[in-house]
Amino acid sequence: MKGDTSEPNESKQDLTRSADAASSSLEDLQKAYNDLNSRYLRLAADFDNYRKRMAREIDARTTFAIEEFAVELLDVMDNFERAEKTESAGLKEGMEQIKKLFTTILERHGITPIECRNLPFDPERQEAIAYVPSDAREGTVIDEAIRGYCMQDKVIRCAKVVVSKGKEE
């Protein structure tokens, strides 16, 4: 009978060892989970801070770029004010100089006029405001009411043009 009683004790000991091993394993898993969760939360916070910092930097760069452009345009305004105070003899020459300065500033910032006179009508770059008979071939731009502009090959304002209808019969 002693043999019979030893088996349950051994079973209990095996179960206790298994329970201790499982408990130890569960604690290890819980510790690993807590560590990974902590790392995840720190990473999420770091990413959120990075996103906010990048948004602030982009906003600051945009503001600085606009400010820099505005300061350059103020030179043009100063010249207009000087031109208003001069006699009419030098007014035309002053206006030509102001236009030249303004054009230089625009070109420095990648803003260029769209050339369209005597070229085929392009609806992506031009807006037709009139369709009139003329000696020019049909679909050709014969006049430009308002000049269009591109910035870095992107149209920022379409030209408003008059398009030829061809010869009227």
DSSP file (Angstrom, degrees, kcal/mol; ACC not computed):
  #  RESIDUE AA STRUCTURE BP1 BP2  ACC     N-H-->O    O-->H-N    N-H-->O    O-->H-N    TCO  KAPPA ALPHA  PHI   PSI    X-CA   Y-CA   Z-CA
    1    1 A M     >        0   0    0      0, 0.0     4,-1.9     0, 0.0     5,-0.2   0.000 360.0 360.0 360.0 -27.0    0.0    0.0    0.0
    2    2 A K  H  >  +     0   0    0      1,-0.2     4,-1.4     2,-0.2     5,-0.1   0.876 360.0  55.1 -61.2 -32.7    2.8    2.3    0.5
    3    3 A G  H  > S+     0   0    0      1,-0.2     4,-1.1     2,-0.2    -1,-0.2   0.850 104.9  53.5 -65.2 -35.3    3.4    2.1   -3.2
    4    4 A D  H  4 S+     0   0    0      1,-0.2    -1,-0.2    -3,-0.2    -2,-0.2   0.879 109.7  46.6 -69.7 -36.2   -0.1    3.2   -3.8
    5    5 A T  H  X S+     0   0    0     -4,-1.9     4,-1.3     1,-0.2    -1,-0.2   0.748 104.8  60.8 -79.2 -23.7    0.2    6.3   -1.6
    6    6 A S  H  X S+     0   0    0     -4,-1.4     4,-2.3    -5,-0.2    -1,-0.2   0.833  96.4  61.1 -72.9 -30.9    3.5    7.3   -3.1
    7    7 A E  H  X S+     0   0    0     -4,-1.1     4,-2.5     1,-0.2    -1,-0.2   0.947 103.3  47.3 -65.1 -47.1    2.0    7.7   -6.6
    8    8 A P  H  > S+     0   0    0      0, 0.0     4,-2.8     0, 0.0    -1,-0.2   0.890 111.8  52.5 -61.1 -36.6   -0.5   10.4   -5.6
    9    9 A N  H  X S+     0   0    0     -4,-1.3     4,-2.4     2,-0.2    -2,-0.2   0.913 110.7  47.0 -63.3 -41.8    2.3   12.3   -3.8
   10   10 A E  H  X S+     0   0    0     -4,-2.3     4,-2.7     2,-0.2    -1,-0.2   0.895 111.8  51.1 -66.3 -39.3    4.4   12.2   -6.8
   11   11 A S  H  X S+     0   0    0     -4,-2.5     4,-2.8     2,-0.2    -2,-0.2   0.919 110.7  48.8 -61.9 -44.3    1.5   13.3   -9.0
   12   12 A K  H  X S+     0   0    0     -4,-2.8     4,-2.6     1,-0.2    -2,-0.2   0.908 112.0  48.5 -63.7 -40.6    0.9   16.2   -6.6
   13   13 A Q  H  X S+     0   0    0     -4,-2.4     4,-2.7     2,-0.2    -2,-0.2   0.907 111.7  49.4 -65.8 -41.0    4.5   17.1   -6.7
   14   14 A D  H  X S+     0   0    0     -4,-2.7     4,-2.6     2,-0.2    -2,-0.2   0.913 112.6  48.2 -62.6 -42.0    4.5   16.9  -10.5
   15   15 A L  H  X S+     0   0    0     -4,-2.8     4,-2.8     2,-0.2    -2,-0.2   0.901 111.5  49.9 -65.2 -39.8    1.4   19.1  -10.6
   16   16 A T  H  X S+     0   0    0     -4,-2.6     4,-2.8     2,-0.2    -2,-0.2   0.915 111.8  47.9 -64.4 -43.5    3.0   21.6   -8.2
   17   17 A R  H  X S+     0   0    0     -4,-2.7     4,-2.6     2,-0.2    -2,-0.2   0.914 113.5  48.1 -63.0 -42.5    6.2   21.7  -10.4
   18   18 A S  H  X S+     0   0    0     -4,-2.6     4,-2.8     2,-0.2    -2,-0.2   0.905 112.5  48.5 -64.0 -41.8    4.0   22.2  -13.5
   19   19 A A  H  X S+     0   0    0     -4,-2.8     4,-2.9     2,-0.2    -2,-0.2   0.913 112.2  48.6 -65.6 -42.1    2.0   24.9  -11.8
   20   20 A D  H  X S+     0   0    0     -4,-2.8     4,-2.6     2,-0.2    -2,-0.2   0.913 113.4  47.5 -63.2 -41.7    5.2   26.7  -10.6
   21   21 A A  H  X S+     0   0    0     -4,-2.6     4,-2.7     2,-0.2    -2,-0.2   0.910 114.1  46.9 -65.1 -42.5    6.6   26.4  -14.1
   22   22 A A  H  X S+     0   0    0     -4,-2.8     4,-3.0     2,-0.2    -2,-0.2   0.907 112.9  49.4 -65.9 -41.3    3.4   27.7  -15.6
   23   23 A S  H  X S+     0   0    0     -4,-2.9     4,-2.4     2,-0.2    -2,-0.2   0.913 112.8  47.1 -63.1 -42.8    3.2   30.5  -13.0
   24   24 A S  H  X S+     0   0    0     -4,-2.6     4,-2.3     2,-0.2    -2,-0.2   0.912 113.7  48.2 -63.5 -43.4    6.8   31.4  -13.8
   25   25 A S  H  X S+     0   0    0     -4,-2.7     4,-2.5     2,-0.2    -2,-0.2   0.896 111.1  50.8 -64.5 -40.7    6.1   31.3  -17.5
   26   26 A L  H  X S+     0   0    0     -4,-3.0     4,-2.7     2,-0.2    -2,-0.2   0.891 109.8  50.1 -64.3 -40.8    3.0   33.5  -17.0
   27   27 A E  H  X S+     0   0    0     -4,-2.4     4,-2.6     2,-0.2    -2,-0.2   0.907 110.6  49.7 -64.3 -41.0    5.0   36.0  -15.1
   28   28 A D  H  X S+     0   0    0     -4,-2.3     4,-2.6     2,-0.2    -2,-0.2   0.914 112.4  47.6 -62.5 -42.9    7.6   36.1  -17.9
   29   29 A L  H  X S+     0   0    0     -4,-2.5     4,-2.7     2,-0.2    -2,-0.2   0.913 112.2  49.2 -64.7 -42.2    4.9   36.6  -20.4
   30   30 A Q  H  X S+     0   0    0     -4,-2.7     4,-2.7     2,-0.2    -2,-0.2   0.910 112.1  48.7 -63.3 -41.8    3.3   39.3  -18.3
   31   31 A K  H  X S+     0   0    0     -4,-2.6     4,-2.3     2,-0.2    -2,-0.2   0.919 112.7  47.6 -63.6 -44.4    6.7   41.0  -17.9
   32   32 A A  H  X S+     0   0    0     -4,-2.6     4,-2.7     2,-0.2    -2,-0.2   0.898 112.2  50.4 -63.0 -41.1    7.3   40.8  -21.7
   33   33 A Y  H  X S+     0   0    0     -4,-2.7     4,-2.9     2,-0.2     5,-0.2   0.937 111.0  47.9 -61.7 -47.5    3.8   42.2  -22.4
   34   34 A N  H  X S+     0   0    0     -4,-2.7     4,-2.3     1,-0.2    -2,-0.2   0.894 112.5  49.8 -61.3 -40.4    4.4   45.1  -20.0
   35   35 A D  H  X S+     0   0    0     -4,-2.3     4,-2.4     2,-0.2    -2,-0.2   0.937 113.7  44.4 -63.8 -47.9    7.8   45.9  -21.6
   36   36 A L  H  X S+     0   0    0     -4,-2.7     4,-2.6     2,-0.2    -2,-0.2   0.897 113.3  51.0 -64.6 -40.5    6.4   45.8  -25.2
   37   37 A N  H  X S+     0   0    0     -4,-2.9     4,-2.5     2,-0.2    -1,-0.2   0.913 110.5  49.2 -63.3 -42.3    3.3   47.9  -24.2
   38   38 A S  H  X S+     0   0    0     -4,-2.3     4,-2.3    -5,-0.2    -2,-0.2   0.921 112.1  48.0 -62.3 -45.1    5.6   50.4  -22.5
   39   39 A R  H  X S+     0   0    0     -4,-2.4     4,-2.5     1,-0.2    -2,-0.2   0.900 111.4  51.4 -62.4 -41.0    7.8   50.6  -25.6
   40   40 A Y  H  X S+     0   0    0     -4,-2.6     4,-2.7     2,-0.2    -2,-0.2   0.926 109.9  48.5 -61.9 -45.9    4.7   50.9  -27.9
   41   41 A L  H  X S+     0   0    0     -4,-2.5     4,-2.2     2,-0.2    -2,-0.2   0.901 112.6  48.2 -63.6 -41.0    3.4   53.8  -25.8
   42   42 A R  H  X S+     0   0    0     -4,-2.3     4,-2.6     2,-0.2    -1,-0.2   0.909 112.8  48.6 -64.0 -41.8    6.7   55.6  -25.9
   43   43 A L  H  X S+     0   0    0     -4,-2.5     4,-2.6     2,-0.2    -2,-0.2   0.905 110.9  50.1 -64.8 -42.4    7.0   55.1  -29.6
   44   44 A A  H  X S+     0   0    0     -4,-2.7     4,-2.2     2,-0.2    -1,-0.2   0.901 112.6  47.2 -63.2 -40.9    3.4   56.4  -30.2
   45   45 A A  H  X S+     0   0    0     -4,-2.2     4,-2.5     2,-0.2    -2,-0.2   0.912 111.7  50.6 -66.9 -42.8    4.2   59.5  -28.1
   46   46 A D  H  X S+     0   0    0     -4,-2.6     4,-2.5     1,-0.2    -2,-0.2   0.915 111.3  48.4 -60.7 -43.0    7.5   60.1  -29.9
   47   47 A F  H  X S+     0   0    0     -4,-2.6     4,-2.7     2,-0.2    -2,-0.2   0.908 110.6  50.5 -65.0 -41.7    5.7   59.8  -33.3
   48   48 A D  H  X S+     0   0    0     -4,-2.2     4,-2.3     2,-0.2    -2,-0.2   0.912 111.7  48.0 -62.8 -42.3    3.0   62.2  -32.2
   49   49 A N  H  X S+     0   0    0     -4,-2.5     4,-2.5     2,-0.2    -2,-0.2   0.907 111.6  50.5 -63.3 -41.8    5.6   64.7  -31.0
   50   50 A Y  H  X S+     0   0    0     -4,-2.5     4,-2.6     2,-0.2    -2,-0.2   0.922 109.8  50.2 -61.2 -44.9    7.5   64.3  -34.3
   51   51 A R  H  X S+     0   0    0     -4,-2.7     4,-2.1     1,-0.2    -2,-0.2   0.920 112.7  46.4 -60.8 -45.2    4.2   64.9  -36.3
   52   52 A K  H  X S+     0   0    0     -4,-2.3     4,-2.1     2,-0.2    -1,-0.2   0.899 112.1  50.6 -65.0 -40.8    3.5   68.0  -34.3
   53   53 A R  H  X S+     0   0    0     -4,-2.5     4,-2.5     1,-0.2    -2,-0.2   0.909 110.4  49.5 -64.2 -42.4    7.1   69.3  -34.7
   54   54 A M  H  X S+     0   0    0     -4,-2.6     4,-2.6     2,-0.2     5,-0.2   0.892 109.4  51.9 -64.4 -39.2    7.0   68.8  -38.5
   55   55 A A  H  X S+     0   0    0     -4,-2.1     4,-2.2    -5,-0.2    -1,-0.2   0.912 111.3  47.4 -63.1 -42.0    3.7   70.6  -38.7
   56   56 A R  H  X S+     0   0    0     -4,-2.1     4,-2.5     2,-0.2    -2,-0.2   0.909 112.4  49.5 -64.7 -41.9    5.2   73.6  -36.8
   57   57 A E  H  X S+     0   0    0     -4,-2.5     4,-2.7     2,-0.2    -2,-0.2   0.915 111.2  48.3 -64.5 -43.0    8.3   73.6  -39.0
   58   58 A I  H  X S+     0   0    0     -4,-2.6     4,-2.5     2,-0.2    -1,-0.2   0.916 112.6  49.2 -63.4 -42.3    6.3   73.5  -42.2
   59   59 A D  H  X S+     0   0    0     -4,-2.2     4,-2.5    -5,-0.2    -2,-0.2   0.915 112.2  48.2 -62.1 -43.3    4.1   76.3  -40.9
   60   60 A A  H  X S+     0   0    0     -4,-2.5     4,-2.6     2,-0.2    -2,-0.2   0.911 111.9  49.0 -64.8 -42.9    7.2   78.3  -40.0
   61   61 A R  H  X S+     0   0    0     -4,-2.7     4,-2.6     2,-0.2    -2,-0.2   0.910 112.2  48.6 -63.1 -42.2    8.9   77.7  -43.4
   62   62 A T  H  X S+     0   0    0     -4,-2.5     4,-2.5     2,-0.2     5,-0.2   0.934 112.6  47.7 -63.4 -46.0    5.7   78.8  -45.2
   63   63 A T  H  X S+     0   0    0     -4,-2.5     4,-2.5     1,-0.2    -2,-0.2   0.916 112.8  49.0 -60.9 -43.6    5.3   81.9  -43.1
   64   64 A F  H  X S+     0   0    0     -4,-2.6     4,-2.7     2,-0.2    -1,-0.2   0.906 110.9  50.2 -63.6 -42.1    9.0   82.8  -43.6
   65   65 A A  H  X S+     0   0    0     -4,-2.6     4,-2.2     2,-0.2    -2,-0.2   0.917 112.6  46.3 -64.0 -43.3    8.7   82.2  -47.4
   66   66 A I  H  X S+     0   0    0     -4,-2.5     4,-2.7     2,-0.2    -1,-0.2   0.911 112.9  50.5 -64.8 -41.6    5.7   84.5  -47.7
   67   67 A E  H  X S+     0   0    0     -4,-2.5     4,-2.3    -5,-0.2    -2,-0.2   0.923 110.2  49.3 -62.4 -44.5    7.3   87.1  -45.5
   68   68 A E  H  X S+     0   0    0     -4,-2.7     4,-1.6     1,-0.2    -1,-0.2   0.911 112.8  47.3 -61.4 -43.5   10.5   87.1  -47.7
   69   69 A F  H  X S+     0   0    0     -4,-2.2     4,-2.0     1,-0.2    -2,-0.2   0.906 111.1  51.9 -64.2 -42.9    8.4   87.4  -50.8
   70   70 A A  H  X S+     0   0    0     -4,-2.7     4,-1.7     1,-0.2    -2,-0.2   0.886 105.9  54.2 -63.0 -39.9    6.3   90.2  -49.3
   71   71 A V  H  X S+     0   0    0     -4,-2.3     4,-0.8     1,-0.2    -1,-0.2   0.905 108.7  49.4 -61.8 -40.8    9.5   92.2  -48.3
   72   72 A E  H >X S+     0   0    0     -4,-1.6     4,-0.8     1,-0.2     3,-0.7   0.892 109.4  51.7 -65.0 -38.9   10.6   92.0  -51.9
   73   73 A L  H 3X S+     0   0    0     -4,-2.0     4,-2.0     1,-0.2     3,-0.2   0.791  98.2  66.4 -68.7 -26.7    7.2   93.2  -53.1
   74   74 A L  H 3X S+     0   0    0     -4,-1.7     4,-2.6     1,-0.2    -1,-0.2   0.817  93.6  60.1 -64.6 -28.7    7.4   96.2  -50.8
   75   75 A D  H <X S+     0   0    0     -4,-0.8     4,-2.0    -3,-0.7    -1,-0.2   0.901 104.8  49.2 -61.2 -40.6   10.4   97.5  -52.8
   76   76 A V  H  X S+     0   0    0     -4,-0.8     4,-2.1    -3,-0.2    -2,-0.2   0.921 109.9  50.9 -64.5 -43.5    8.0   97.6  -55.8
   77   77 A M  H  X S+     0   0    0     -4,-2.0     4,-2.3     1,-0.2    -2,-0.2   0.912 107.8  53.1 -60.7 -43.2    5.4   99.5  -53.7
   78   78 A D  H  X S+     0   0    0     -4,-2.6     4,-2.2     1,-0.2    -1,-0.2   0.912 109.0  49.5 -58.0 -42.7    8.1  102.0  -52.6
   79   79 A N  H  X S+     0   0    0     -4,-2.0     4,-2.5     2,-0.2    -1,-0.2   0.874 108.2  53.1 -66.9 -36.8    9.0  102.6  -56.2
   80   80 A F  H  X S+     0   0    0     -4,-2.1     4,-2.0     2,-0.2    -1,-0.2   0.923 109.4  49.5 -61.4 -43.2    5.3  103.1  -57.1
   81   81 A E  H  X S+     0   0    0     -4,-2.3     4,-1.0     1,-0.2    -2,-0.2   0.895 111.4  48.4 -64.3 -40.0    5.0  105.7  -54.3
   82   82 A R  H >X S+     0   0    0     -4,-2.2     4,-0.7     1,-0.2     3,-0.5   0.907 109.3  53.6 -63.8 -41.4    8.1  107.5  -55.6
   83   83 A A  H >< S+     0   0    0     -4,-2.5     3,-0.7     1,-0.2    -2,-0.2   0.857 103.2  57.2 -63.6 -35.1    6.7  107.4  -59.2
   84   84 A E  H 3< S+     0   0    0     -4,-2.0    -1,-0.2     1,-0.2    -2,-0.2   0.829 106.6  50.0 -63.2 -31.3    3.5  109.1  -57.9
   85   85 A K  H << S+     0   0    0     -4,-1.0    -1,-0.2    -3,-0.5    -2,-0.2   0.602  96.5  88.9 -84.7 -12.6    5.5  112.0  -56.6
   86   86 A T  S << S-     0   0    0     -3,-0.7     2,-0.1    -4,-0.7     5,-0.0  -0.312  86.9 -92.0 -84.7 168.4    7.5  112.7  -59.7
   87   87 A E    >>  -     0   0    0      1,-0.1     3,-0.7    -2,-0.1     4,-0.5  -0.366  39.4-108.9 -72.8 159.2    6.7  114.9  -62.7
   88   88 A S  H 3> S+     0   0    0      1,-0.2     4,-0.6     2,-0.2     3,-0.4   0.710 110.8  70.2 -66.3 -20.4    4.9  113.3  -65.6
   89   89 A A  H 34 S+     0   0    0      1,-0.2     4,-0.4     2,-0.1     3,-0.3   0.914 108.2  34.0 -64.1 -42.6    7.9  113.5  -67.9
   90   90 A G  H <> S+     0   0    0     -3,-0.7     4,-2.5     1,-0.2    -1,-0.2   0.451  95.6  92.5 -91.4  -0.1    9.8  110.8  -65.9
   91   91 A L  H  X S+     0   0    0     -4,-0.5     4,-2.7    -3,-0.4     5,-0.2   0.912  84.5  48.5 -62.5 -45.3    6.7  108.8  -65.0
   92   92 A K  H  X S+     0   0    0     -4,-0.6     4,-2.1    -3,-0.3    -1,-0.2   0.924 113.6  46.8 -62.8 -44.5    6.8  106.5  -68.0
   93   93 A E  H  > S+     0   0    0     -4,-0.4     4,-2.0     1,-0.2    -1,-0.2   0.904 112.8  50.3 -64.3 -40.5   10.5  105.7  -67.5
   94   94 A G  H  X S+     0   0    0     -4,-2.5     4,-2.4     1,-0.2    -2,-0.2   0.905 109.2  50.8 -63.4 -41.9    9.9  105.1  -63.8
   95   95 A M  H  X S+     0   0    0     -4,-2.7     4,-2.5     1,-0.2    -1,-0.2   0.884 108.7  52.1 -64.4 -37.7    7.0  102.8  -64.5
   96   96 A E  H  X S+     0   0    0     -4,-2.1     4,-2.2     2,-0.2    -1,-0.2   0.897 110.1  48.9 -64.1 -39.8    9.1  100.8  -66.9
   97   97 A Q  H  X S+     0   0    0     -4,-2.0     4,-2.4     2,-0.2    -2,-0.2   0.897 111.0  49.8 -66.3 -40.3   11.8  100.4  -64.2
   98   98 A I  H  X S+     0   0    0     -4,-2.4     4,-2.8     2,-0.2    -2,-0.2   0.919 110.5  50.0 -64.0 -43.2    9.2   99.3  -61.7
   99   99 A K  H  X S+     0   0    0     -4,-2.5     4,-2.7     1,-0.2    -2,-0.2   0.907 110.4  50.4 -61.3 -41.8    7.9   96.7  -64.1
  100  100 A K  H  X S+     0   0    0     -4,-2.2     4,-2.1     2,-0.2    -2,-0.2   0.919 112.1  47.1 -62.4 -44.4   11.4   95.4  -64.7
  101  101 A L  H  X S+     0   0    0     -4,-2.4     4,-2.2     2,-0.2    -2,-0.2   0.922 113.1  48.7 -62.3 -45.3   12.0   95.1  -61.0
  102  102 A F  H  X S+     0   0    0     -4,-2.8     4,-2.4     1,-0.2    -2,-0.2   0.913 110.7  50.2 -62.7 -43.7    8.7   93.4  -60.4
  103  103 A T  H  X S+     0   0    0     -4,-2.7     4,-2.6     1,-0.2    -1,-0.2   0.893 109.5  52.0 -61.3 -40.6    9.4   90.9  -63.3
  104  104 A T  H  X S+     0   0    0     -4,-2.1     4,-2.2     2,-0.2    -1,-0.2   0.912 109.4  49.1 -62.6 -43.1   12.8   90.2  -61.8
  105  105 A I  H  X S+     0   0    0     -4,-2.2     4,-1.1     2,-0.2    -2,-0.2   0.930 112.2  48.2 -62.9 -45.7   11.3   89.4  -58.4
  106  106 A L  H ><>S+     0   0    0     -4,-2.4     5,-2.9     1,-0.2     3,-0.6   0.928 112.2  48.7 -61.1 -45.4    8.7   87.1  -59.9
  107  107 A E  H ><5S+     0   0    0     -4,-2.6     3,-1.8     1,-0.2    -1,-0.2   0.867 105.1  58.6 -64.3 -35.9   11.3   85.3  -62.0
  108  108 A R  H 3<5S+     0   0    0     -4,-2.2    -1,-0.2     1,-0.3    -2,-0.2   0.808 108.2  47.2 -62.6 -28.2   13.5   84.8  -59.0
  109  109 A H  T <<5S-     0   0    0     -4,-1.1    -1,-0.3    -3,-0.6    -2,-0.2   0.221 124.9-103.4 -97.5  13.3   10.6   83.0  -57.3
  110  110 A G  T < 5S+     0   0    0     -3,-1.8    42,-1.9     1,-0.2     2,-0.7   0.669  76.6 138.2  78.5  17.1   10.0   80.8  -60.4
  111  111 A I  E   < +A  151   0A   0     -5,-2.9    -1,-0.2    40,-0.2    40,-0.2  -0.866  25.8 171.7-100.3 116.6    6.9   82.8  -61.5
  112  112 A T  E     -A  150   0A   0     38,-2.6    38,-3.0    -2,-0.7     2,-0.1  -0.916  33.0-108.0-126.3 149.8    6.9   83.3  -65.3
  113  113 A P  E     -A  149   0A   0      0, 0.0     2,-0.6     0, 0.0    36,-0.3  -0.404  31.1-119.2 -73.7 152.5    4.3   84.6  -67.8
  114  114 A I        -     0   0    0     34,-2.7    34,-0.5    -2,-0.1     2,-0.4  -0.825  22.8-143.1 -90.9 121.4    2.5   82.3  -70.1
  115  115 A E        +     0   0    0     -2,-0.6    44,-0.0     1,-0.2    34,-0.0  -0.720  41.0 143.7 -83.6 130.3    3.2   83.2  -73.8
  116  116 A C    >   +     0   0    0     -2,-0.4     3,-1.7     3,-0.0    25,-0.3   0.542  20.4 119.3-144.2 -15.5    0.2   82.7  -75.9
  117  117 A R  T 3  S+     0   0    0      1,-0.3    25,-0.2    25,-0.1    27,-0.0  -0.364  91.3   4.9 -62.8 134.6   -0.2   85.3  -78.6
  118  118 A N  T 3  S+     0   0    0     23,-2.8    -1,-0.3     1,-0.3    24,-0.1   0.689 109.4 110.7  63.7  22.4   -0.2   83.8  -82.1
  119  119 A L  S <  S-     0   0    0     -3,-1.7    22,-2.9    22,-0.3    -1,-0.3  -0.829  80.4 -84.5-117.4 160.4   -0.1   80.3  -80.7
  120  120 A P  B     -C  140   0B   0      0, 0.0    20,-0.2     0, 0.0     2,-0.1  -0.342  55.7 -94.7 -62.9 145.9   -2.9   77.6  -80.8
  121  121 A F        -     0   0    0     18,-3.0    19,-0.0     1,-0.1    -5,-0.0  -0.401  38.5-165.0 -62.8 132.2   -5.5   77.9  -78.0
  122  122 A D    >>  -     0   0    0     -2,-0.1     4,-2.0     1,-0.1     3,-1.6  -0.928   9.2-162.5-123.3 103.7   -4.6   75.7  -75.0
  123  123 A P  T 34 S+     0   0    0      0, 0.0    -1,-0.1     0, 0.0    -2,-0.0   0.683  88.7  60.7 -63.5 -16.9   -7.5   75.2  -72.6
  124  124 A E  T 34 S+     0   0    0      1,-0.1    31,-0.1     3,-0.0     3,-0.1   0.732 120.7  23.4 -79.0 -21.6   -5.2   74.0  -69.8
  125  125 A R  T <4 S+     0   0    0     -3,-1.6    34,-2.1     1,-0.1     2,-0.3   0.502 122.9  49.5-118.9 -10.7   -3.3   77.3  -69.8
  126  126 A Q  E  <  -d  159   0C   0     -4,-2.0     2,-0.5    32,-0.2    34,-0.2  -0.930  57.7-149.4-135.5 154.7   -5.8   79.7  -71.2
  127  127 A E  E     -d  160   0C   0     32,-3.6    34,-2.6    -2,-0.3     2,-0.5  -0.989  23.1-136.4-123.1 120.7   -9.4   80.8  -70.8
  128  128 A A  E     +d  161   0C   0     -2,-0.5    34,-0.2    32,-0.2     3,-0.1  -0.633  26.1 172.8 -79.3 125.6  -11.1   82.1  -74.0
  129  129 A I  E     +     0   0C   0     32,-3.1     2,-0.3    -2,-0.5    33,-0.2   0.559  69.6  20.0-105.8 -13.5  -13.2   85.2  -73.3
  130  130 A A  E     -d  162   0C   0     31,-1.0    33,-2.7     2,-0.1     2,-0.4  -0.991  54.2-157.5-153.9 152.1  -14.1   85.9  -76.9
  131  131 A Y  E     +d  163   0C   0     -2,-0.3    33,-0.2    31,-0.2    31,-0.0  -0.905  33.2 168.6-131.5  99.1  -14.2   84.0  -80.2
  132  132 A V  E     -d  164   0C   0     31,-2.1    33,-3.0    -2,-0.4    34,-0.5  -0.815  38.1-104.2-121.0 153.1  -14.0   86.5  -83.1
  133  133 A P        +     0   0    0      0, 0.0     2,-0.3     0, 0.0    34,-0.2  -0.489  52.8 148.0 -70.7 143.1  -13.4   86.4  -86.8
  134  134 A S        -     0   0    0     32,-1.7     4,-0.0     2,-0.3    29,-0.0  -0.958  61.3 -96.9-161.7 175.5   -9.9   87.4  -88.0
  135  135 A D  S    S+     0   0    0     -2,-0.3    32,-0.2    32,-0.1     3,-0.1   0.660  94.0  95.8 -75.5 -16.9   -7.3   86.8  -90.7
  136  136 A A  S    S-     0   0    0     30,-0.2    -2,-0.3     1,-0.1    30,-0.2  -0.324  91.0 -86.8 -72.7 157.8   -5.5   84.3  -88.3
  137  137 A R    >   -     0   0    0      1,-0.1     3,-1.5    29,-0.1    29,-0.3  -0.271  56.4 -87.5 -61.5 149.2   -6.2   80.6  -88.5
  138  138 A E  T 3  S+     0   0    0      1,-0.2    27,-0.2    27,-0.2    -1,-0.1  -0.327 113.9  25.2 -60.9 137.0   -9.1   79.3  -86.5
  139  139 A G  T 3  S+     0   0    0     25,-2.6   -18,-3.0     1,-0.3     2,-0.4   0.498  90.6 129.3  87.3   4.5   -8.2   78.4  -82.9
  140  140 A T  B <   -C  120   0B   0     -3,-1.5    24,-3.0   -20,-0.2     2,-0.5  -0.754  64.1-118.6 -94.5 139.0   -5.2   80.8  -82.8
  141  141 A V  E     +E  163   0C   0    -22,-2.9   -23,-2.8    -2,-0.4   -22,-0.3  -0.635  35.3 173.1 -75.1 122.0   -4.9   83.2  -79.9
  142  142 A I  E     +     0   0C   0     20,-2.6     2,-0.3    -2,-0.5    21,-0.2   0.644  61.8  18.3-106.6 -18.6   -5.0   86.7  -81.4
  143  143 A D  E     -E  162   0C   0     19,-1.4    19,-2.7   -27,-0.1     2,-0.5  -0.996  59.5-143.6-151.6 153.9   -5.1   88.9  -78.3
  144  144 A E  E     +E  161   0C   0     -2,-0.3    17,-0.2    17,-0.2     3,-0.2  -0.954  14.5 177.6-121.6 111.1   -4.4   88.6  -74.6
  145  145 A A  E    S+     0   0C   0     15,-2.1     2,-0.4    -2,-0.5    16,-0.2   0.914  79.7  14.0 -78.2 -45.1   -6.7   90.5  -72.2
  146  146 A I  E    S-E  160   0C   0     14,-1.7    14,-2.2     0, 0.0    -1,-0.3  -0.995  84.6-122.9-134.7 128.2   -5.0   89.3  -69.0
  147  147 A R        -     0   0    0     -2,-0.4     2,-0.2    12,-0.2   -32,-0.1  -0.417  23.2-140.0 -70.7 140.1   -1.7   87.6  -68.9
  148  148 A G        -     0   0    0    -34,-0.5   -34,-2.7    -2,-0.1     2,-0.3  -0.609  14.7-151.3 -95.9 161.2   -1.4   84.1  -67.3
  149  149 A Y  E     -AB 113 157A   0      8,-2.0     7,-2.4   -36,-0.3     8,-1.7  -0.977   7.2-156.9-137.6 148.1    1.4   82.9  -65.0
  150  150 A C  E     -AB 112 155A   0    -38,-3.0   -38,-2.6    -2,-0.3     2,-0.5  -0.905   4.5-157.2-117.4 148.7    3.1   79.7  -64.2
  151  151 A M  E >  S-AB 111 154A   0      3,-3.2     3,-1.2    -2,-0.3   -40,-0.2  -0.964  82.6 -20.2-126.8 114.4    5.0   78.8  -61.0
  152  152 A Q  T 3  S-     0   0    0    -42,-1.9    -1,-0.1    -2,-0.5   -41,-0.1   0.924 129.3 -50.4  53.4  48.6    7.5   76.0  -61.4
  153  153 A D  T 3  S+     0   0    0    -43,-0.3     2,-0.5     1,-0.2    -1,-0.3   0.578 116.5 115.6  67.5  12.9    5.6   74.7  -64.5
  154  154 A K  E <  S-B  151   0A   0     -3,-1.2    -3,-3.2     0, 0.0     2,-0.4  -0.953  71.3-121.4-111.3 129.8    2.3   74.8  -62.7
  155  155 A V  E     +B  150   0A   0     -2,-0.5    -5,-0.3    -5,-0.2     3,-0.2  -0.551  33.5 172.6 -71.1 121.6   -0.4   77.2  -63.9
  156  156 A I  E    S+     0   0A   0     -7,-2.4     2,-0.3    -2,-0.4    -6,-0.2   0.616  74.6  15.2-104.2 -17.9   -1.3   79.6  -61.1
  157  157 A R  E    S-B  149   0A   0     -8,-1.7    -8,-2.0   -32,-0.1    -1,-0.4  -0.876  78.6-131.7-154.4 124.5   -3.4   81.9  -63.2
  158  158 A C        -     0   0    0     -2,-0.3     2,-0.3   -10,-0.2   -32,-0.2  -0.421  28.1-113.0 -72.1 147.3   -4.8   81.1  -66.7
  159  159 A A  E     -d  126   0C   0    -34,-2.1   -32,-3.6    -2,-0.1     2,-0.7  -0.611  21.2-135.8 -77.5 140.6   -4.4   83.7  -69.4
  160  160 A K  E     +dE 127 146C   0    -14,-2.2   -15,-2.1    -2,-0.3   -14,-1.7  -0.897  39.6 174.9 -99.3 117.0   -7.7   85.3  -70.6
  161  161 A V  E     -dE 128 144C   0    -34,-2.6   -32,-3.1    -2,-0.7   -31,-1.0  -0.782  37.4-126.2-128.6 162.5   -7.5   85.4  -74.4
  162  162 A V  E     -dE 130 143C   0    -19,-2.7   -20,-2.6    -2,-0.3   -19,-1.4  -0.941  31.8-153.5-105.9 128.4   -9.3   86.2  -77.5
  163  163 A V  E     -dE 131 141C   0    -33,-2.7   -31,-2.1    -2,-0.5   -22,-0.2  -0.825  15.5-114.3-110.3 142.6   -9.4   83.3  -80.0
  164  164 A S  E     -d  132   0C   0    -24,-3.0   -25,-2.6    -2,-0.4   -24,-0.2  -0.496  14.8-165.6 -75.3 138.9   -9.7   83.5  -83.8
  165  165 A K        -     0   0    0    -33,-3.0   -27,-0.2     1,-0.4     2,-0.1   0.457  48.1-115.8 -95.3  -6.8  -12.7   82.1  -85.5
  166  166 A G        -     0   0    0    -34,-0.5   -32,-1.7   -29,-0.3    -1,-0.4  -0.427  59.5 -24.5  93.8-176.8  -11.0   82.3  -88.9
  167  167 A K        -     0   0    0    -34,-0.2     2,-0.4   -32,-0.2   -32,-0.1  -0.472  66.3-126.1 -70.8 136.7  -12.1   84.4  -91.8
  168  168 A E              0   0    0     -2,-0.2    -1,-0.1     1,-0.1    -2,-0.1  -0.698 360.0 360.0 -84.2 132.8  -15.7   85.4  -91.8
  169  169 A E              0   0    0     -2,-0.4    -1,-0.1     0, 0.0    -2,-0.0   0.427 360.0 360.0-100.5 360.0  -17.4   84.5  -95.0
